[in-house]
Amino acid sequence: MAELHDRALALHRAWLAVGWGVIALVLWGCLTPAPPDLEFGLNIPQFDKLEHIGAYLFLTPWFAAALPGWTRLLALMAAFVVMGGAIEIIQGYVGRDADWFDWFADCAGVALGAWYPRLWLTRLHGHLTATHA
């Protein structure tokens, strides 16, 4: 039984580490003076909004799965909304364009991520970290 608990705890910690790694990647991508080109030269109008939605669509359910409960979900949603807004403010000081429509896209990603993906990832996290045989 102790081995199952240790395995579950290790997987939970790894899950959180991946989430924090993605946060670091998002911060770097949003605050570096020369962000990576993720549209691969396709020049899609407003493609960066899809990047913003995607980032928060991943982060919100990822952390909500590891930290279940409505109070925690609301706290996570608030934290990611504040993070997106803070990034936009900081971008003005690091040679990037602060665009409040990016923040709106962040908020859309948070809201979408709190819905169905959260349910699916919560089940996956629960399955991976179950302590029963």
Number of C-alpha atoms within 10 A of each C-alpha: 9 8 9 14 14 13 16 20 16 13 16 19 14 12 19 17 12 14 18 14 12 16 17 12 13 18 14 14 14 20 19 13 13 11 11 11 11 10 11 8 7 9 9 9 7 10 12 16 18 13 18 23 22 18 20 28 24 20 24 25 29 23 22 25 24 21 17 14 11 10 10 14 19 13 13 20 24 14 14 20 20 15 16 24 20 12 18 21 17 15 18 13 11 13 12 17 13 17 14 13 14 21 23 17 22 27 23 19 27 28 18 19 24 24 13 12 18 24 14 14 18 20 13 14 19 16 12 15 21 16 16 9 5
